[in-house]
Amino acid sequence: MAAATAPGSLRVGFVGAGHMAEAIAQGIIRAGKVEAQHVLASAPTDRNLCRFLALGCQTTHSNQEVLQSCSLIFFATKPHILPAVLAEVAPVVTTEHILVSMAAGVSLSTLEELLPPTARVLRVSPNLPCVVQEGAMVMARGRHAGSSEVKLLQTLLEACGQCEEVPEAHVDIHTGLSGSGVAFVCTFSEALAEGAIKMGMPSGLAHRIAAQTLLGTAKMLLQEGQHPAQLRTNVCTPGGTTIYGLHALEQGGLRAATMSAVEAATCRAKELSRK
């Protein structure tokens, strides 16, 4: 197996140039992981490629050119398009390539079936906060990807947030928890702000404070390593405002509804994976 390339000398390709591809490219370039001129992106039209040009990257309309020029390739196409794209580039895939799929619902076994037998393949499941370099990502490795490929990918993607290796079975759960979870958190943030608006606070102020409350709480959980229940207990005082509010949330079924939302999103991700 070929050794993984050191980040500094790496040429990185993106097949597909949507928002998530742009977010990852922007993160690794701004962090100095890869030089902008060593990034090449392909797309059928110039509509999305202009954002890569603005970053100082190279662009092309040829997917094969990306593989011929780069050693680490992110496939950032829509899932239903990916099989045709892989069939197109398979003739130019070599043992030097590290191939990373960002397509939801396309399994490692499917990827490996569509590529040459010894292709080094990994799956990455990103989420929208990668756009602000605060993503929560997981990766799973294929049969021919080793520890050096995993380490290289983690080194790059840490510029876009948190990235952990998991068994492939956890990738669909990550979609329900963190991919769809962005929308769940936004719904809670909106409801939190609307409660304040109902009580008389101006809308803009309420939404800013709600978002900052989520940000600050998340930082405390990550930096202090506390279980959420411990932090929640620390905020509650006997007979105080917080315990009254928590009682109202329990009456409204917030905890059960949130668990059911993650379960439903995960089950849907698994359904899509089987198609």
C-alpha positions, -999 to 999 in steps of 0.1 A, spaced: 0 0 0 13 34 -9 21 57 20 -2 87 26 12 120 14 22 147 40 -3 175 41 22 202 31 29 187 -3 -6 174 -9 -26 181 -40 -63 180 -31 -92 175 -55 -129 181 -53 -153 163 -77 -183 185 -71 -181 221 -60 -212 227 -37 -213 245 -4 -199 216 17 -170 211 -7 -163 248 -6 -165 248 32 -139 220 35 -116 237 9 -119 270 27 -111 254 60 -80 235 49 -66 265 30 -72 290 57 -55 267 82 -25 264 60 -30 227 55 -29 229 17 -19 258 -6 -48 272 -26 -30 266 -59 -28 229 -50 -66 225 -48 -84 216 -80 -122 214 -82 -145 201 -110 -181 208 -117 -203 206 -149 -207 244 -150 -190 275 -138 -218 284 -113 -202 269 -82 -166 269 -95 -164 307 -92 -163 303 -54 -133 281 -57 -116 306 -80 -122 332 -54 -103 311 -29 -74 309 -53 -80 273 -64 -77 257 -98 -109 246 -116 -119 223 -144 -150 207 -160 -132 174 -162 -135 149 -134 -108 128 -147 -84 157 -147 -89 161 -110 -77 125 -104 -49 129 -128 -37 160 -109 -44 152 -73 -37 124 -48 -65 130 -23 -99 134 -38 -132 144 -21 -163 132 -40 -189 159 -31 -216 151 -56 -253 143 -49 -256 106 -39 -277 96 -70 -250 111 -93 -220 95 -76 -222 60 -92 -219 75 -127 -191 98 -116 -172 69 -101 -176 48 -133 -163 78 -153 -131 82 -131 -124 45 -123 -101 41 -154 -77 67 -140 -78 56 -103 -44 43 -91 -30 29 -58 -16 64 -51 -51 79 -47 -70 84 -15 -107 86 -23 -131 102 1 -168 101 -4 -190 128 12 -222 114 -3 -248 105 22 -262 70 20 -236 55 -3 -219 26 16 -182 17 15 -190 -16 -1 -209 2 -29 -180 26 -34 -155 -3 -35 -176 -22 -60 -176 8 -84 -138 14 -81 -107 -7 -88 -101 -36 -64 -73 -20 -43 -87 15 -42 -82 33 -8 -117 45 1 -131 64 31 -165 79 39 -168 113 56 -201 126 70 -198 163 75 -224 188 87 -233 224 79 -212 241 106 -182 231 86 -189 263 68 -177 282 99 -150 257 107 -171 243 136 -183 211 120 -189 177 137 -177 151 113 -172 113 114 -152 91 90 -152 54 83 -124 36 64 -128 10 36 -109 -23 34 -77 -9 18 -75 24 38 -50 22 67 -41 42 97 -19 66 77 -49 76 54 -71 81 85 -45 103 102 -40 124 71 -77 130 66 -82 138 103 -52 162 101 -69 180 72 -104 180 85 -96 193 120 -94 226 102 -131 224 97 -141 213 132 -141 180 151 -135 147 131 -136 112 146 -132 78 131 -162 55 137 -175 21 125 -195 26 93 -227 16 112 -224 49 131 -223 71 100 -261 69 95 -266 77 133 -243 107 128 -266 119 100 -296 117 124 -277 133 153 -255 159 137 -264 163 100 -302 167 108 -294 178 143 -284 213 130 -321 218 120 -333 204 154 -310 228 173 -322 257 151 -358 248 159 -350 249 196 -331 282 193 -361 297 174 -385 285 201 -362 298 229 -361 333 213 -399 333 206 -405 326 243 -385 358 251 -404 377 223 -437 366 238 -425 381 271 -417 415 255 -381 413 242 -373 427 207 -369 399 181 -334 406 170 -321 408 205 -339 376 215 -325 356 186 -289 369 192 -291 359 229 -306 325 222 -278 317 197 -251 329 221 -267 308 248 -264 277 227 -228 286 217 -217 292 253 -233 261 266 -218 240 238 -183 254 246 -187 246 283 -198 210 276 -168 205 253 -141 223 272 -151 211 307 -160 175 296 -191 176 318 -222 155 312 -251 177 302 -271 166 332 -243 179 355 -243 213 339 -281 214 340 -280 206 377 -255 233 383 -279 259 368 -309 248 389 -315 262 423 -343 249 446 -375 269 439 -357 290 412 -366 300 377 -348 272 359 -365 243 376 -399 258 368 -389 262 332 -376 226 330 -408 213 344 -426 231 316 -403 215 290 -409 180 305 -446 186 304 -442 195 267 -423 163 260 -391 180 248 -368 151 257 -389 123 241 -396 144 210 -359 151 205 -350 114 209 -377 105 184 -364 131 160 -329 116 160 -344 81 157 -366 91 127 -338 109 109 -314 79 115 -340 54 102 -345 75 71 -307 77 65 -306 39 68 -335 36 43 -316 58 18 -285 37 23 -304 6 12 -317 21 -20 
